[in-house]
Amino acid sequence: MNELKSLPVTIAGKQYDFESLSERAKAQLASINRVDENVVLIQQKLAIMTTARNAFAKALEQEIIEKQ
């Protein structure tokens, strides 16, 4: 984690040194990172659910065709 603190942070197109940020700004940045992580997890879950839905729809279609 220490190596991450030495990386520049880009905010509104401008780079800042992480250590130069106020504690409040660092807390906001941490909140943004947590939200971004949750967005990725939700996108992964959505992909899984979409795949499952498509599989169920295909199975339903095959069931209907077989019964005709």
N, C-alpha and C positions, 0 to 999 in steps of 0.2 A: 504494500500500500504506500510506503514512503516514496517509491519511484513514481507513483501516480501523482503525488503531491507536487512533484517537480515539473510535471507536464503543464504546458500552457492551457488555459481555459478560454474558449471562444464564446463570447456573448455578444449578440447583435453584430456579428462580423468583426469584432475587435478582440484581440488576444490579451489575456491578463495572466500574470503569474498567480498560481493558486494561493501561494502563501501571502500574497499581497491583498487577498480578499478579506473582507470583514468576517467575523464569526457568523453574522446573520446571512451574508452572501454564501458562505460555505454551507450553512444549514439549508438554504434554498437550493443550492446545487445538489446536495445530498437528496433532497426531496424529489428533485427532477430525475435524478438517477433511479430512485426507487420506483417512481411512476413509469419511467422508460422500461425498467425490468418487468413490471407488471403488464405493460402493453405487449411486450414480447411474449410473455406467458399466455396472455389472452389470445393473441394471434395464433399461437401454436394450438391452443385448445379449439379455436374456431376451425383451423385446418383439419383437426382430427374429427370434429363434429360434422363438418362438411363432407369429409370422406365417408363417414358412417352413414350420413343421410343419403348420399349417392348410392351406396351399396344397398341400403334398404329399398330405395326407389327402384333400383335395377331388379332386386329380388321380387318386388311387388309386380313389376312389369312382366317378369318371366312367369310368375304365378298366374297372372290374368291371361296371358297368352296360352299357357298350358291348359287352362280350364275352358277355353273356347272351342 
